Amino acid sequence: MFEILLDRYNLKPEESIFINDDDTGRSYKTANEMGILGRVVLPNNVDDIEKMLMDYGIKV
């Protein structure tokens, strides 16, 4: 799935971010292995998402 998105939209993994609210953590680990930044966030928790974005230097 990640490879398809990167190819289709001409994205660079190191310039992409994946926000995962699946508590199994499998998807974000795969994304990280491909060079895509991201982690699991608390579902439906805007504060946690904003914190993650700020951690990666993305202003909201």
N, CA, C and O atoms as a printed pandas DataFrame, in Angstrom:
     atom_number atom_name residue_name chain_id  residue_number  x_coord  y_coord  z_coord
0              1         N          MET        A               1    0.821   -1.179    0.000
1              2        CA          MET        A               1    0.000    0.000    0.000
2              3         C          MET        A               1    0.877    1.259    0.000
3              4         O          MET        A               1    0.621    2.195   -0.758
4              5         N          PHE        A               2    1.907    1.281    0.848
5              6        CA          PHE        A               2    2.768    2.457    0.927
6              7         C          PHE        A               2    3.518    2.690   -0.378
7              8         O          PHE        A               2    3.636    3.825   -0.839
8              9         N          GLU        A               3    4.019    1.620   -0.965
9             10        CA          GLU        A               3    4.742    1.754   -2.233
10            11         C          GLU        A               3    3.834    2.315   -3.321
11            12         O          GLU        A               3    4.263    3.143   -4.124
12            13         N          ILE        A               4    2.595    1.871   -3.348
13            14        CA          ILE        A               4    1.647    2.357   -4.354
14            15         C          ILE        A               4    1.410    3.854   -4.167
15            16         O          ILE        A               4    1.425    4.610   -5.139
16            17         N          LEU        A               5    1.191    4.285   -2.925
17            18        CA          LEU        A               5    0.962    5.709   -2.663
18            19         C          LEU        A               5    2.177    6.556   -3.018
19            20         O          LEU        A               5    2.048    7.614   -3.633
20            21         N          LEU        A               6    3.359    6.084   -2.626
21            22        CA          LEU        A               6    4.579    6.829   -2.932
22            23         C          LEU        A               6    4.762    6.971   -4.432
23            24         O          LEU        A               6    5.073    8.056   -4.924
24            25         N          ASP        A               7    4.568    5.870   -5.166
25            26        CA          ASP        A               7    4.732    5.892   -6.622
26            27         C          ASP        A               7    3.662    6.733   -7.304
27            28         O          ASP        A               7    3.966    7.563   -8.160
28            29         N          ARG        A               8    2.418    6.517   -6.923
29            30        CA          ARG        A               8    1.299    7.189   -7.589
30            31         C          ARG        A               8    1.373    8.710   -7.445
31            32         O          ARG        A               8    1.080    9.441   -8.392
32            33         N          TYR        A               9    1.761    9.180   -6.269
33            34        CA          TYR        A               9    1.777   10.618   -6.011
34            35         C          TYR        A               9    3.186   11.213   -5.998
35            36         O          TYR        A               9    3.395   12.353   -5.585
36            37         N          ASN        A              10    4.145   10.408   -6.461
37            38        CA          ASN        A              10    5.539   10.850   -6.574
38            39         C          ASN        A              10    6.047   11.448   -5.254
39            40         O          ASN        A              10    6.605   12.545   -5.227
40            41         N          LEU        A              11    5.842   10.707   -4.171
41            42        CA          LEU        A              11    6.241   11.149   -2.836
42            43         C          LEU        A              11    7.567   10.526   -2.444
43            44         O          LEU        A              11    7.899    9.415   -2.857
44            45         N          LYS        A              12    8.316   11.259   -1.643
45            46        CA          LYS        A              12    9.553   10.728   -1.074
46            47         C          LYS        A              12    9.245   10.236    0.338
47            48         O          LYS        A              12    8.615   10.956    1.111
48            49         N          PRO        A              13    9.672    9.036    0.685
49            50        CA          PRO        A              13    9.380    8.510    2.024
50            51         C          PRO        A              13    9.820    9.452    3.142
51            52         O          PRO        A              13    9.097    9.642    4.119
52            53         N          GLU        A              14   11.009   10.041    2.995
53            54        CA          GLU        A              14   11.545   10.899    4.053
54            55         C          GLU        A              14   10.801   12.228    4.180
55            56         O          GLU        A              14   11.005   12.966    5.143
56            57         N          GLU        A              15    9.939   12.532    3.209
57            58        CA          GLU        A              15    9.131   13.752    3.270
58            59         C          GLU        A              15    7.667   13.438    3.550
59            60         O          GLU        A              15    6.805   14.310    3.438
60            61         N          SER        A              16    7.389   12.187    3.915
61            62        CA          SER        A              16    6.025   11.738    4.165
62            63         C          SER        A              16    5.851   11.380    5.636
63            64         O          SER        A              16    6.818   11.090    6.339
64            65         N          ILE        A              17    4.602   11.406    6.084
65            66        CA          ILE        A              17    4.298   11.060    7.465
66            67         C          ILE        A              17    3.056   10.174    7.486
67            68         O          ILE        A              17    2.122   10.373    6.710
68            69         N          PHE        A              18    3.063    9.211    8.371
69            70        CA          PHE        A              18    1.942    8.279    8.502
70            71         C          PHE        A              18    1.411    8.366    9.922
71            72         O          PHE        A              18    2.138    8.132   10.888
72            73         N          ILE        A              19    0.140    8.704   10.036
73            74        CA          ILE        A              19   -0.520    8.784   11.344
74            75         C          ILE        A              19   -1.378    7.543   11.478
75            76         O          ILE        A              19   -2.288    7.315   10.681
76            77         N          ASN        A              20   -1.085    6.747   12.486
77            78        CA          ASN        A              20   -1.722    5.450   12.657
78            79         C          ASN        A              20   -2.501    5.427   13.969
79            80         O          ASN        A              20   -1.939    5.681   15.034
80            81         N          ASP        A              21   -3.791    5.124   13.889
81            82        CA          ASP        A              21   -4.570    4.978   15.119
82            83         C          ASP        A              21   -4.953    3.524   15.386
83            84         O          ASP        A              21   -5.836    3.243   16.196
84            85         N          ASP        A              22   -4.283    2.612   14.700
85            86        CA          ASP        A              22   -4.473    1.171   14.913
86            87         C          ASP        A              22   -3.525    0.724   16.013
87            88         O          ASP        A              22   -2.308    0.817   15.856
88            89         N          ASP        A              23   -4.058    0.247   17.106
89            90        CA          ASP        A              23   -3.215   -0.067   18.266
90            91         C          ASP        A              23   -2.326   -1.291   18.093
91            92         O          ASP        A              23   -1.540   -1.602   18.988
92            93         N          THR        A              24   -2.427   -1.996   16.964
93            94        CA          THR        A              24   -1.516   -3.122   16.757
94            95         C          THR        A              24   -0.127   -2.627   16.381
95            96         O          THR        A              24    0.869   -3.307   16.629
96            97         N          GLY        A              25   -0.060   -1.430   15.776
97            98        CA          GLY        A              25    1.220   -0.831   15.425
98            99         C          GLY        A              25    1.909   -1.443   14.223
99           100         O          GLY        A              25    3.026   -1.042   13.896
100          101         N          ARG        A              26    1.295   -2.383   13.565
101          102        CA          ARG        A              26    1.959   -3.047   12.434
102          103         C          ARG        A              26    2.157   -2.118   11.247
103          104         O          ARG        A              26    3.210   -2.141   10.610
104          105         N          SER        A              27    1.159   -1.305   10.946
105          106        CA          SER        A              27    1.249   -0.446    9.758
106          107         C          SER        A              27    2.334    0.599    9.899
107          108         O          SER        A              27    3.092    0.833    8.958
108          109         N          TYR        A              28    2.424    1.235   11.063
109          110        CA          TYR        A              28    3.429    2.294   11.193
110          111         C          TYR        A              28    4.828    1.708   11.203
111          112         O          TYR        A              28    5.768    2.362   10.750
112          113         N          LYS        A              29    4.991    0.495   11.706
113          114        CA          LYS        A              29    6.317   -0.131   11.682
114          115         C          LYS        A              29    6.754   -0.388   10.239
115          116         O          LYS        A              29    7.916   -0.177    9.890
116          117         N          THR        A              30    5.826   -0.838    9.410
117          118        CA          THR        A              30    6.135   -1.046    7.996
118          119         C          THR        A              30    6.487    0.275    7.333
119          120         O          THR        A              30    7.445    0.348    6.564
120          121         N          ALA        A              31    5.722    1.317    7.625
121          122        CA          ALA        A              31    6.006    2.642    7.061
122          123         C          ALA        A              31    7.390    3.117    7.490
123          124         O          ALA        A              31    8.158    3.613    6.666
124          125         N          ASN        A              32    7.711    2.971    8.770
125          126        CA          ASN        A              32    9.017    3.392    9.280
126          127         C          ASN        A              32   10.144    2.626    8.605
127          128         O          ASN        A              32   11.186    3.209    8.304
128          129         N          GLU        A              33    9.961    1.349    8.363
129          130        CA          GLU        A              33   10.984    0.546    7.695
130          131         C          GLU        A              33   11.245    1.047    6.272
131          132         O          GLU        A              33   12.336    0.871    5.730
132          133         N          MET        A              34   10.226    1.674    5.678
133          134        CA          MET        A              34   10.371    2.219    4.325
134          135         C          MET        A              34   10.909    3.643    4.334
135          136         O          MET        A              34   11.136    4.225    3.273
136          137         N          GLY        A              35   11.114    4.209    5.515
137          138        CA          GLY        A              35   11.637    5.564    5.616
138          139         C          GLY        A              35   10.581    6.624    5.839
139          140         O          GLY        A              35   10.891    7.815    5.862
140          141         N          ILE        A              36    9.332    6.204    6.004
141          142        CA          ILE        A              36    8.234    7.136    6.259
142          143         C          ILE        A              36    8.142    7.380    7.761
143          144         O          ILE        A              36    8.102    6.430    8.544
144          145         N          LEU        A              37    8.109    8.640    8.164
145          146        CA          LEU        A              37    7.971    8.970    9.572
146          147         C          LEU        A              37    6.554    8.654   10.046
147          148         O          LEU        A              37    5.605    8.678    9.262
148          149         N          GLY        A              38    6.426    8.363   11.314
149          150        CA          GLY        A              38    5.097    8.150   11.857
150          151         C          GLY        A              38    5.115    7.297   13.105
151          152         O          GLY        A              38    6.119    6.681   13.462
152          153         N          ARG        A              39    3.972    7.286   13.749
153          154        CA          ARG        A              39    3.806    6.480   14.941
154          155         C          ARG        A              39    2.319    6.304   15.194
155          156         O          ARG        A              39    1.480    6.868   14.491
156          157         N          VAL        A              40    2.012    5.514   16.205
157          158        CA          VAL        A              40    0.626    5.313   16.613
158          159         C          VAL        A              40    0.192    6.499   17.456
159          160         O          VAL        A              40    0.936    6.960   18.321
160          161         N          VAL        A              41   -1.008    6.991   17.203
161          162        CA          VAL        A              41   -1.596    8.051   18.014
162          163         C          VAL        A              41   -2.845    7.503   18.691
163          164         O          VAL        A              41   -3.399    6.483   18.280
164          165         N          LEU        A              42   -3.270    8.193   19.724
165          166        CA          LEU        A              42   -4.505    7.806   20.394
166          167         C          LEU        A              42   -5.675    8.084   19.457
167          168         O          LEU        A              42   -5.784    9.185   18.919
168          169         N          PRO        A              43   -6.557    7.094   19.252
169          170        CA          PRO        A              43   -7.693    7.297   18.341
170          171         C          PRO        A              43   -8.548    8.489   18.764
171          172         O          PRO        A              43   -8.854    8.667   19.943
172          173         N          ASN        A              44   -8.922    9.292   17.784
173          174        CA          ASN        A              44   -9.812   10.440   17.992
174          175         C          ASN        A              44   -9.280   11.435   19.010
175          176         O          ASN        A              44  -10.056   12.084   19.711
176          177         N          ASN        A              45   -7.950   11.559   19.095
177          178        CA          ASN        A              45   -7.352   12.477   20.060
178          179         C          ASN        A              45   -6.520   13.511   19.301
179          180         O          ASN        A              45   -5.371   13.262   18.936
180          181         N          VAL        A              46   -7.125   14.667   19.076
181          182        CA          VAL        A              46   -6.471   15.713   18.309
182          183         C          VAL        A              46   -5.184   16.177   18.988
183          184         O          VAL        A              46   -4.196   16.467   18.313
184          185         N          ASP        A              47   -5.190   16.249   20.309
185          186        CA          ASP        A              47   -3.991   16.700   21.026
186          187         C          ASP        A              47   -2.806   15.782   20.753
187          188         O          ASP        A              47   -1.682   16.254   20.582
188          189         N          ASP        A              48   -3.049   14.476   20.711
189          190        CA          ASP        A              48   -1.963   13.529   20.457
190          191         C          ASP        A              48   -1.442   13.679   19.029
191          192         O          ASP        A              48   -0.239   13.584   18.785
192          193         N          ILE        A              49   -2.346   13.909   18.102
193          194        CA          ILE        A              49   -1.931   14.112   16.709
194          195         C          ILE        A              49   -1.121   15.399   16.584
195          196         O          ILE        A              49   -0.086   15.418   15.918
196          197         N          GLU        A              50   -1.588   16.471   17.219
197          198        CA          GLU        A              50   -0.839   17.729   17.177
198          199         C          GLU        A              50    0.545   17.572   17.799
199          200         O          GLU        A              50    1.520   18.119   17.285
200          201         N          LYS        A              51    0.636   16.829   18.901
201          202        CA          LYS        A              51    1.930   16.595   19.549
202          203         C          LYS        A              51    2.866   15.854   18.604
203          204         O          LYS        A              51    4.039   16.207   18.479
204          205         N          MET        A              52    2.346   14.825   17.939
205          206        CA          MET        A              52    3.173   14.065   17.000
206          207         C          MET        A              52    3.692   14.965   15.888
207          208         O          MET        A              52    4.874   14.910   15.548
208          209         N          LEU        A              53    2.829   15.786   15.324
209          210        CA          LEU        A              53    3.243   16.681   14.257
210          211         C          LEU        A              53    4.303   17.665   14.746
211          212         O          LEU        A              53    5.281   17.930   14.046
212          213         N          MET        A              54    4.108   18.204   15.945
213          214        CA          MET        A              54    5.106   19.115   16.511
214          215         C          MET        A              54    6.428   18.405   16.770
215          216         O          MET        A              54    7.494   18.989   16.574
216          217         N          ASP        A              55    6.365   17.133   17.214
217          218        CA          ASP        A              55    7.580   16.347   17.421
218          219         C          ASP        A              55    8.399   16.218   16.141
219          220         O          ASP        A              55    9.628   16.153   16.180
220          221         N          TYR        A              56    7.694   16.183   14.992
221          222        CA          TYR        A              56    8.367   16.070   13.700
222          223         C          TYR        A              56    8.645   17.435   13.069
223          224         O          TYR        A              56    9.078   17.513   11.920
224          225         N          GLY        A              57    8.394   18.514   13.825
225          226        CA          GLY        A              57    8.694   19.848   13.334
226          227         C          GLY        A              57    7.687   20.415   12.360
227          228         O          GLY        A              57    7.997   21.328   11.594
228          229         N          ILE        A              58    6.473   19.872   12.388
229          230        CA          ILE        A              58    5.420   20.351   11.506
230          231         C          ILE        A              58    4.527   21.286   12.302
231          232         O          ILE        A              58    3.932   20.889   13.304
232          233         N          LYS        A              59    4.437   22.535   11.850
233          234        CA          LYS        A              59    3.630   23.530   12.548
234          235         C          LYS        A              59    2.161   23.338   12.199
235          236         O          LYS        A              59    1.799   23.122   11.043
236          237         N          VAL        A              60    1.334   23.420   13.221
237          238        CA          VAL        A              60   -0.114   23.290   13.011
238          239         C          VAL        A              60   -0.833   24.549   13.433
239          240         O          VAL        A              60   -2.057   24.625   13.329
